[in-house]
Amino acid sequence: MYATELPFEPIATSIPVERRGRGRLSIEAHAREGRTQRGRIEEAGFARVRFPLSGRRARALEAVLINTGGGLAGGDTSQTIIRAADAAQLVVTTQAAEKIYRSDGALSRIAVDLAAGAGARIDWMPQSTIVFDGARVERCIAAEIARDARLLLVEPVILGRTARGERFSQGLLQDRWRIRRDGKLVYADGLQLEGDIARLLDRRATAGGWAAFATLLLVAPDAESRLEEVRAALGLPDERPADIEAGASAWDGMLSVRLLARDGAPLEAAIRRVLAALGVADIPRIWHS
């Protein structure tokens, strides 16, 4: 698979609108006879989903999302809709890291819409999003869950192709999270990187020059009770590894973990430690491939 590398500077011609990628995926999961089964599935454009038998664990169903286009370029859009009906248990991951390529100026958009019914569980655990230098992307993650449902969000991001020494120095990264429980907004978060991004990321109070970060959010009736185990797994407050900055807090039935790392390897290691300490979700099998 090949991707044309577009120049940084604006050019007179850009990719025509009709050639932009459009992906839309809708998944429904239902609980039947003590197990979770897939319901209605809709796939459009480059978006696909597979349910490997190797991903089956107890009652949960594992869904692996696939982008047949190999990533998102300027102007591409991706929409993912996940519905877990009452008592259903769904683990959602991706076949590989999602790549956001350099843009010709157009904005790529990613929308994730999650819903979990009474007693349901969604573990949203994609592999890393890699943002190439010059990329322009806007992402929105929205969730609506029942009061006794459980939602786990694990979102790692790597800025630039660090193995090639690339930095995310120009472009746009906009991220917006909104979580509602029983119709009430309980969590709102936002990030915007634009302008002189390299200078911004070099600031000690921002990223200190490091290129990888992640947010883990658990929304569940017992989320707060897991805080001390998570802090211990991260070595907080005084035994934290040198290649990781981390913080964890819990309130109102939620537990939030922020991770910042030099690159993807220590970030993934820290995510694995947090998940083990949480004890509510296993690493998707495809992460090992």
N, C-alpha and C positions, 0 to 999 in steps of 0.2 A: 504494500500500500504506500502511495506517495502523496505528499502534500506540497503544493506550491508555496514557496516562502515569499511573502509579500514585503515590499520595502517599508521602512518606518515612515518616510515622508509622505504626505498626502499626494495622491496622483489624480490625474484628470479623469481617468475612468475607474470604475469600481465594479465589483461583481454585481450583475443584474439581479433585481429583486427576485425574479422567477427562478434563479439558480441558488438562492439561499436555502439552507437545510431547515426542514420543519419536522420535528419529532413530537409525537404525542402518544402517551401510553396510559392506559387506565386498567387497574387491577382491583378485583373484588375477591375477598377471602371470607369463607364461612366456616363455622364450627359444626361438624357433623359426627356424631357417635364418638366423641372424645378426641377427634383429630381435626386439623384445619385443612380444608380443601379449597382449591381455586374456584372462583365463580366466573363471572363475565370478564373477559379479557379483550381489550381493544388496543390495536397497534397501528400506528400510522407513521409514514416517513421513515426516518432512520431508527426509530425506537422499537426495540424488541425486548421480550422477557422470556426466560427459561426457568424451569423448576426442576433442578437436578435431584435425582433420587438420593444422591449422596448428601444432600443438604437437609434431608428429613431428620428431625430430632424430636422424639416424644410427640407432643401435640403440635409443634410449630411447623410451618411451611416456609421454605426458603425460596425467595424469588431473586434471580440474578438479572439485572438490567444490562442491556447491550446497546451500544451506540454503533450501528453498522457503518457510520461515516468516520469513525476513528477519532472523533473530537468535535469541537465547535469552532467555526471560523466566524469572522465578522458578519453580523446580521442573522446568524442561525438562531433558531428558537427551540427550546426543549420544554415540554410540559409533562409532568408525571403526577398521576392521580392515584392514590392508594386508599382503599376502603376496607377496613377490617370490621366485619359485623360482630355482633355480640359474642363474646367468649372466643373469638378467633385469635390465633397467634401467628404473626407474620414477621419474618426476618427478611429485610430487603438490603441487597448489596449490589455491587457492580462487577462486571467481568474484569475490568481493568481500571486503572486511573483515568479519570476524565481529563482530557487536554483541552485547554482554551487557547487557541492559536492567535498569533498576531493579527490584528484587524487592519483593514484598509480604511478604517474610520467608522464603520457601522458598529452598532452595539449588539452583542449577543445577549439573549435573555433565557434564563432558566427559572422555571416555576415548579415548585413541589407542593402538592396539596394532599395532606394526610388526614384521615379520620378514623377514630377507633371507638367502637360502641361499648356498651356495658360489659365490664370484665374482659375486654379485648386487650391485645398487646401488639404494638408495632415497634420493632427494632430497626431503625433506619441507619444503616452502617455501610455507606459506600466507601470504596477505596478513594485515595487522595484525588483532589482536584489540583491539576498542575496548570498554573497561569503563566503563559509565555510572556516575555517582554513585549510590550506593544498591544497586548490583548485589551479588549474592552468588553466587560461582562457585567450584567446585572442579574442577581439571583434573589428569589423570594421563596422562603420556606414558611408555609402556613399549616397549622394543625388544629383540629377540633377533636377533643377527646371527652369521653364520659368521666364522671367523677372517680369511678373505681377502675378506670382503664389505666394502662401503663404505656408511656411513650419514652423511648430511648433514641436520642439523636447523637450520632457520632460523625463529625464533619472535619476531616483533615484537609488543609490547603497548603500547597507548596508554591512559593512565589519564584518563578523562573526555573529553568532547567539547571538545577544546581550541579549536576554531574558534569555539565559543560561550562561551568563557571558563569552561567547567565544569571543576571539579576532582573527583577521586575522593577524597572526604573521609570517607565512611562506607560500610560494607558489608563484604564479605569477598572476598579474592582468595587462593586457595590453589593452589599449583602444585607438582607432584611429578614428577620425572623419574627413571627407572631404566633403564639400558642394560646389557645382558648380551652378552658375546661368548663364544661356545662354552660357554654356560651359566654363565659366571662374571660376577658383578656387577663392572663396571669403571667405572661412573659413576652417582653418585647426587646429586641436587640437590633443594632444596626452598625454597619461598618462601611466607610467609603474611603478609598485610596485614589487620589487623583493629583495631577500637577507634578511637582518634583517629588515623585514617590521614593526614589532612592534616598534623598536627603531626609525625608520623613521617617523612613524605616531605620535609618542610622541613629536616630535619636534614642537615647537610653530609655526614655519613658515610653517609647513606642515598641521597637523590636530589637534595638541594639545591634542592627546589622544582620540579624538572623533571618532565615528565609522560610521557616515552616511553622505553622500554628494549627491548633485544633480547638474546637469547642465540643464538649460532651455535656449533654443535658438529659437528666432523668426526671420525668414527671410521673410520680406514682404515690400512692398513699403512704408507703414506707420509705420514700426517698431520703428523708432527712436522717433516718437511723443509720444510713450507710456512710455518713460523712467521715467519721474517724478512720474507718478501714481504708477509704480512698486516700486520705491525707497520709496515712502510714505507708501505703503502697508507693506514694510519690516522694517519700522522705521529707515530708513537711512537718515542722518548719525548718529544721536545721540540717537535715541529711539529704537534701535534694542533690541529684547528680549534676555535675558541672555543665553538661550540655543541654540542660532543660531548665526553663523557668515555668513555674506552675502555681496555680491557686485553685482552691476549692471552697465552695460555700453552699449552704443549704437553708431553705426557708419555704414556708407555705406549701409543703408537699413537693418540693423540687430540689434537685442537687445539680449544681453547675460546676464544671471543671474547665479551666483555661490552661492550655499548654502552648509554650513557645520553644522552638528548638533550632539548632544550627541548620539541620536539614531533615530529610524525611526519615532516615534510619532511627535516630533517637526519638523522634516524634512517634513513630509506630510502636517502638518498644514501650514508651510511656503509656500509650493508648491501651496496649495489651495489659499492662499492670493495673490500670484503672478498671478495665473490664473484669479482670480476675477478682479484684477487690469488691466490685459491685455485686458480683455473683448472680446477675440477672440475665446475662446473655453470653453465649459462646462466640468466639471468633468465627466468622463464616468460613467454611472449608475452602472456598475459592481464594481466600487470602493466602493460602499456603501454596498455591499453584504458581 
